[in-house]
Amino acid sequence: MWPAQIDRRDYQRPLLVPLNLSDNPGAWLAQNKLSATLGHALCLPPRYPDGPPASLSPGLPLRHHEHRVPRRIIIRFLRRRAVPADPQTESESSTPRDESPDKSEKHAHVVQHLKPKTRKRRNTAIFLLGSLFGIIAAGFFAKSNDLIDFPELGELSMDSLFDVLPAGLVKDMRDLVQGEREFVDSYDAFSVGLQARAEGLHAHHPMIMVPGVISTGLESWGTTNVSRPYFRKRLWGSWSMMRALVLDKENWKRHLMLDQETGLDPPHIKLRAAQGFDATDFFITGYWIWNKIFENLASIGYDPTNSFTAAYDWRLAYPNLEIRDQYFTRLKSYIETAHEFSGKKAVLVSHSMGGQVLFYFFHWVASETGGRGGDDWVERHVEAWINVSGCMLGAVKDLTAVLSGEMRDTAQLNAFAVYGLEKFLSKDERAQLFRAMPGISSMLPIGGDAVWGNATWAPDDQPGQDFSFGSLLNFRSGMNWTTPDRNLTVESAMEYLYNTTEEWYQKHIKTSYSHGIAHTEAEVEANEKDPRKWINPLETRLPLAPSMKIYCFYGVGKPTERGYYYRSPEMPSLTNLNITIDTAFTQGQVDHGVVMGEGDGTVNLISTGYMCNRGWDYKRYNPAGSKVTVVEMEHEPERFNPRGGPKTADHVDILGRQHLNELILRIAAGKGNTISDYVVSNILEYADKVKVYDEDKQPEEEEE
């Protein structure tokens, strides 16, 4: 038996002293094994050089006693690495107070090396964080995924890591992260909502929010062997996604990609959109998406009883949203319930691809083959539609994503980063991934050459420009047989996409979407019965809702992808792709093979602005005469703010812009009539040049 009382001043008191060995001998052995290991690591002399006293644990081997480390030395050892101290003080306290001066020179030398350097704890924290990220980066650039295939890492958690680090170091790490969050978040947290409340604004209309592409988190609900490790974990939109992508890439891809034939869940895989405000508030911790809007809505009285996020699985083609998830049926029910219990019509807020989803919903809910609500359903239930950064005519970058797995974000990487990205997730894999998500392809450019231009002309061409934006895919001379023999416009680029992609992909796109133009009212009415046309505002009309107000809020002034220069792959035999962006070409408006035009950094100005400023002025597209109000927002980012600050107009970051939040709150509070048009771009000039005309007017001659 161990003595029950031990002098605390005894510097050689063991780290853990059991009162009764028989109570838990296994735990005692484990504790003393750890103590002995630390003793070897610290190069401490054995406590009993001549053997243990007879009173100590008879029957136990000597190795369990001879290197037990004194508690005081262990605590001092950890403190020295967590708290900087004066060098002189450290020198004086390097050895225990009662340690004999005749210790060996070897021991004195080792203890001397235990003295901490005079670096600040913050540097230590940064070093540790850098080391962790360095390990991950090393895995990216490894030649074989086997190098990072550590099954033990599957159970790694930050909580368990923090448990074994000194408290001071953990505090500094958390302070660093918190400081960055405060820098990003502090500029307008709740301020817009509090100001609106001070002005007398309060919750009036129920709010239904429809997010954009990739904004909604996707979580696994599968129970097969491949899915059990990820049950109810987000494989899109969380740190679980990052962990799975790094350590289990093939299984992650298997979960994200839809079945090629059905466009639904692959066998034994079940991934579903997260629900509620948590589904869209943050992409990953610290990177907000809708959270600023939630904060400000809450400030004037909104909560889950009068506001709702209609999250959806953005991978699915729109018809399959209803087939698999009954999404549009649920959305219809949410709006009707909100209207019934509040007595007020609902305000719908969409962002990006969410604008197309809502436009499709307006047709579905009225259709006899869909929601069967009748032509007056929207008029009865919807007060206003706030269309934020809506890609109503698609986006140019969507075409290259599915064509070659590339976009400006990848084209502008340096050679070393490109090498790492290709090793980790190649262009072939990215293109395969994008094609296996037919919902993304809903944003392929709509309207053809009449909207986007031809080889010699485009509505947004600038004076003195030595090439036309109408040439969407360009090929320099000297290319080989894998590249087309001419530059491609939007229409010919779409043909090229269909000719070079798999049959299953072509089938999903052609049976789900349409990209043409209806020039007469009769064509528009006929298209109301064709679900393929329901995403296209140039082939179908707005709902028959004369009292519904439409607000178009979008950013301008940020360079946006408008065209590309392509070349053949360097090693065609090693890829399934026929072409790749010519990143070596930079000249004028061409940056690393990417032609830059106008927009919000993601969606082109023609797409966000044409229907709002001109298209819905035509009677065939807006027969009920719904009022459309346009407010453009100039991109004025703060230089050192990673998210642009309160005046950003970036496609995603605009959701945190103060002015946008002010406008949304006004409409929610029933004061939308105080908002006036504000247009600062050249969209009206560009709209005049688009070759879409009113039915009773003769088209002008095409420009040569």
Secondary structure as the mmCIF struct_conf table of DSSP 4:
data_model
#
loop_
_struct_conf.conf_type_id
_struct_conf.id
_struct_conf.beg_label_comp_id
_struct_conf.beg_label_asym_id
_struct_conf.beg_label_seq_id
_struct_conf.end_label_comp_id
_struct_conf.end_label_asym_id
_struct_conf.end_label_seq_id
BEND BEND1 ALA A 4 ALA A 4
TURN_TY1_P TURN_TY1_P1 ARG A 8 ARG A 9
TURN_TY1_P TURN_TY1_P2 TYR A 11 GLN A 12
STRN STRN1 PRO A 14 PRO A 14
BEND BEND2 LEU A 15 LEU A 16
BEND BEND3 LEU A 19 LEU A 19
TURN_TY1_P TURN_TY1_P3 LEU A 21 ASP A 23
HELX_RH_AL_P HELX_RH_AL_P1 PRO A 25 ALA A 41
TURN_TY1_P TURN_TY1_P4 LEU A 42 CYS A 43
HELX_LH_PP_P HELX_LH_PP_P1 LEU A 44 PRO A 46
BEND BEND4 ARG A 47 ARG A 47
TURN_TY1_P TURN_TY1_P5 PRO A 49 ASP A 50
TURN_TY1_P TURN_TY1_P6 ALA A 54 SER A 55
BEND BEND5 LEU A 56 LEU A 56
TURN_TY1_P TURN_TY1_P7 PRO A 58 GLY A 59
BEND BEND6 LEU A 60 LEU A 60
HELX_RH_3T_P HELX_RH_3T_P1 LEU A 62 HIS A 64
TURN_TY1_P TURN_TY1_P8 HIS A 65 HIS A 67
HELX_LH_PP_P HELX_LH_PP_P2 ARG A 68 VAL A 69
STRN STRN2 PRO A 70 PRO A 70
HELX_RH_AL_P HELX_RH_AL_P2 ARG A 71 ALA A 82
BEND BEND7 VAL A 83 VAL A 83
HELX_RH_AL_P HELX_RH_AL_P3 PRO A 87 GLU A 92
TURN_TY1_P TURN_TY1_P9 SER A 93 SER A 93
BEND BEND8 SER A 94 THR A 95
TURN_TY1_P TURN_TY1_P10 ARG A 97 ASP A 98
TURN_TY1_P TURN_TY1_P11 PRO A 101 ASP A 102
HELX_RH_AL_P HELX_RH_AL_P4 GLU A 105 HIS A 113
TURN_TY1_P TURN_TY1_P12 LEU A 114 LEU A 114
HELX_LH_PP_P HELX_LH_PP_P3 LYS A 115 LYS A 117
BEND BEND9 THR A 118 THR A 118
HELX_RH_AL_P HELX_RH_AL_P5 ARG A 121 PHE A 140
TURN_TY1_P TURN_TY1_P13 PHE A 141 PHE A 141
BEND BEND10 LYS A 143 SER A 144
HELX_RH_3T_P HELX_RH_3T_P2 ASN A 145 ILE A 148
HELX_RH_3T_P HELX_RH_3T_P3 PRO A 151 GLU A 155
HELX_RH_AL_P HELX_RH_AL_P6 MET A 158 ASP A 163
TURN_TY1_P TURN_TY1_P14 VAL A 164 VAL A 164
BEND BEND11 LEU A 165 LEU A 165
HELX_RH_AL_P HELX_RH_AL_P7 ALA A 167 ASP A 185
TURN_TY1_P TURN_TY1_P15 SER A 186 PHE A 190
HELX_RH_AL_P HELX_RH_AL_P8 SER A 191 ALA A 198
TURN_TY1_P TURN_TY1_P16 GLU A 199 GLY A 200
BEND BEND12 HIS A 205 HIS A 205
STRN STRN3 MET A 207 VAL A 210
TURN_TY1_P TURN_TY1_P17 VAL A 213 SER A 215
BEND BEND13 THR A 216 THR A 216
STRN STRN4 LEU A 218 SER A 220
BEND BEND14 THR A 224 THR A 224
TURN_TY1_P TURN_TY1_P18 ASN A 225 SER A 227
HELX_RH_3T_P HELX_RH_3T_P4 ARG A 228 TYR A 230
STRN STRN5 PHE A 231 PHE A 231
TURN_TY1_P TURN_TY1_P19 ARG A 232 ARG A 232
STRN STRN6 ARG A 234 TRP A 236
BEND BEND15 GLY A 237 SER A 238
HELX_RH_AL_P HELX_RH_AL_P9 TRP A 239 LEU A 247
HELX_RH_AL_P HELX_RH_AL_P10 LYS A 249 LEU A 256
BEND BEND16 MET A 257 MET A 257
HELX_LH_PP_P HELX_LH_PP_P4 LEU A 258 ASP A 259
TURN_TY1_P TURN_TY1_P20 GLN A 260 THR A 262
BEND BEND17 GLY A 263 LEU A 264
HELX_LH_PP_P HELX_LH_PP_P5 ASP A 265 PRO A 266
TURN_TY1_P TURN_TY1_P21 PRO A 267 HIS A 268
STRN STRN7 LEU A 271 ALA A 273
BEND BEND18 GLY A 276 GLY A 276
HELX_RH_3T_P HELX_RH_3T_P5 PHE A 277 ALA A 279
TURN_TY1_P TURN_TY1_P22 THR A 280 THR A 280
BEND BEND19 ASP A 281 ASP A 281
STRN STRN8 PHE A 282 ILE A 284
TURN_TY1_P TURN_TY1_P23 THR A 285 GLY A 286
STRN STRN9 TYR A 287 TRP A 288
BEND BEND20 ILE A 289 TRP A 290
HELX_RH_AL_P HELX_RH_AL_P11 ASN A 291 SER A 299
TURN_TY1_P TURN_TY1_P24 ILE A 300 GLY A 301
TURN_TY1_P TURN_TY1_P25 PRO A 304 ASN A 306
STRN STRN10 SER A 307 THR A 309
TURN_TY1_P TURN_TY1_P26 TRP A 314 ARG A 315
BEND BEND21 LEU A 316 LEU A 316
HELX_RH_AL_P HELX_RH_AL_P12 TYR A 318 ASP A 325
HELX_RH_AL_P HELX_RH_AL_P13 TYR A 327 SER A 342
BEND BEND22 GLY A 343 LYS A 344
STRN STRN11 ALA A 346 HIS A 351
TURN_TY1_P TURN_TY1_P27 SER A 352 SER A 352
HELX_RH_AL_P HELX_RH_AL_P14 MET A 353 ALA A 366
BEND BEND23 SER A 367 SER A 367
TURN_TY1_P TURN_TY1_P28 GLU A 368 GLY A 371
TURN_TY1_P TURN_TY1_P29 ASP A 375 ASP A 376
HELX_RH_AL_P HELX_RH_AL_P15 TRP A 377 HIS A 381
STRN STRN12 VAL A 382 VAL A 388
BEND BEND24 SER A 389 SER A 389
TURN_TY1_P TURN_TY1_P30 MET A 392 LEU A 393
HELX_RH_AL_P HELX_RH_AL_P16 VAL A 396 SER A 404
BEND BEND25 GLY A 405 GLY A 405
HELX_RH_AL_P HELX_RH_AL_P17 ARG A 408 ALA A 411
TURN_TY1_P TURN_TY1_P31 GLN A 412 GLN A 412
BEND BEND26 LEU A 413 LEU A 413
HELX_RH_AL_P HELX_RH_AL_P18 ALA A 415 PHE A 424
BEND BEND27 LEU A 425 LEU A 425
HELX_RH_AL_P HELX_RH_AL_P19 LYS A 427 ARG A 435
TURN_TY1_P TURN_TY1_P32 ALA A 436 ALA A 436
TURN_TY1_P TURN_TY1_P33 PRO A 438 GLY A 439
HELX_RH_3T_P HELX_RH_3T_P6 ILE A 440 MET A 443
BEND BEND28 LEU A 444 LEU A 444
BEND BEND29 GLY A 447 GLY A 447
HELX_RH_AL_P HELX_RH_AL_P20 GLY A 448 TRP A 452
BEND BEND30 ALA A 455 THR A 456
TURN_TY1_P TURN_TY1_P34 PRO A 459 ASP A 460
HELX_LH_PP_P HELX_LH_PP_P6 ASP A 461 GLN A 462
TURN_TY1_P TURN_TY1_P35 PRO A 463 GLY A 464
BEND BEND31 ASP A 466 PHE A 467
TURN_TY1_P TURN_TY1_P36 PHE A 469 GLY A 470
STRN STRN13 LEU A 473 PHE A 475
TURN_TY1_P TURN_TY1_P37 SER A 477 GLY A 478
TURN_TY1_P TURN_TY1_P38 TRP A 481 THR A 482
BEND BEND32 THR A 483 THR A 483
BEND BEND33 ASP A 485 ARG A 486
STRN STRN14 LEU A 488 LEU A 488
HELX_RH_AL_P HELX_RH_AL_P21 VAL A 490 THR A 500
BEND BEND34 THR A 501 THR A 501
HELX_RH_AL_P HELX_RH_AL_P22 GLU A 503 SER A 512
BEND BEND35 THR A 520 THR A 520
HELX_RH_AL_P HELX_RH_AL_P23 GLU A 521 ASN A 527
TURN_TY1_P TURN_TY1_P39 GLU A 528 LYS A 529
HELX_RH_3T_P HELX_RH_3T_P7 PRO A 531 LYS A 533
TURN_TY1_P TURN_TY1_P40 TRP A 534 ILE A 535
TURN_TY1_P TURN_TY1_P41 PRO A 537 GLU A 539
BEND BEND36 THR A 540 THR A 540
BEND BEND37 LEU A 544 LEU A 544
TURN_TY1_P TURN_TY1_P42 PRO A 546 SER A 547
STRN STRN15 LYS A 549 VAL A 556
BEND BEND38 GLY A 557 GLY A 557
STRN STRN16 LYS A 558 LYS A 558
STRN STRN17 THR A 560 ARG A 567
BEND BEND39 GLU A 570 MET A 571
HELX_RH_3T_P HELX_RH_3T_P8 PRO A 572 LEU A 574
BEND BEND40 ASN A 576 ASN A 576
BEND BEND41 ASN A 578 ASN A 578
STRN STRN18 THR A 580 ILE A 581
TURN_TY1_P TURN_TY1_P43 THR A 583 ALA A 584
STRN STRN19 GLN A 587 GLN A 587
TURN_TY1_P TURN_TY1_P44 GLY A 588 GLN A 589
STRN STRN20 VAL A 590 ASP A 591
TURN_TY1_P TURN_TY1_P45 HIS A 592 GLY A 593
STRN STRN21 VAL A 594 GLY A 597
BEND BEND42 GLU A 598 GLU A 598
STRN STRN22 GLY A 599 ASP A 600
BEND BEND43 GLY A 601 VAL A 603
STRN STRN23 ASN A 604 ASN A 604
HELX_RH_AL_P HELX_RH_AL_P24 LEU A 605 ASN A 613
TURN_TY1_P TURN_TY1_P46 ARG A 614 ARG A 614
HELX_RH_3T_P HELX_RH_3T_P9 GLY A 615 ASP A 617
BEND BEND44 TYR A 618 TYR A 618
TURN_TY1_P TURN_TY1_P47 LYS A 619 TYR A 621
TURN_TY1_P TURN_TY1_P48 PRO A 623 ALA A 624
STRN STRN24 VAL A 628 GLU A 634
TURN_TY1_P TURN_TY1_P49 ARG A 639 PHE A 640
TURN_TY1_P TURN_TY1_P50 PRO A 642 ARG A 643
TURN_TY1_P TURN_TY1_P51 PRO A 646 LYS A 647
TURN_TY1_P TURN_TY1_P52 HIS A 651 VAL A 652
HELX_RH_3T_P HELX_RH_3T_P10 ASP A 653 GLY A 656
HELX_RH_AL_P HELX_RH_AL_P25 GLN A 658 ALA A 668
TURN_TY1_P TURN_TY1_P53 ALA A 669 GLY A 670
HELX_RH_3T_P HELX_RH_3T_P11 GLY A 672 THR A 674
STRN STRN25 TYR A 678 TYR A 678
BEND BEND45 SER A 681 ASN A 682
HELX_RH_AL_P HELX_RH_AL_P26 ILE A 683 LYS A 689
BEND BEND46 VAL A 690 LYS A 691
TURN_TY1_P TURN_TY1_P54 GLU A 695 ASP A 696
BEND BEND47 LYS A 697 LYS A 697
HELX_LH_PP_P HELX_LH_PP_P7 GLN A 698 GLU A 703
#
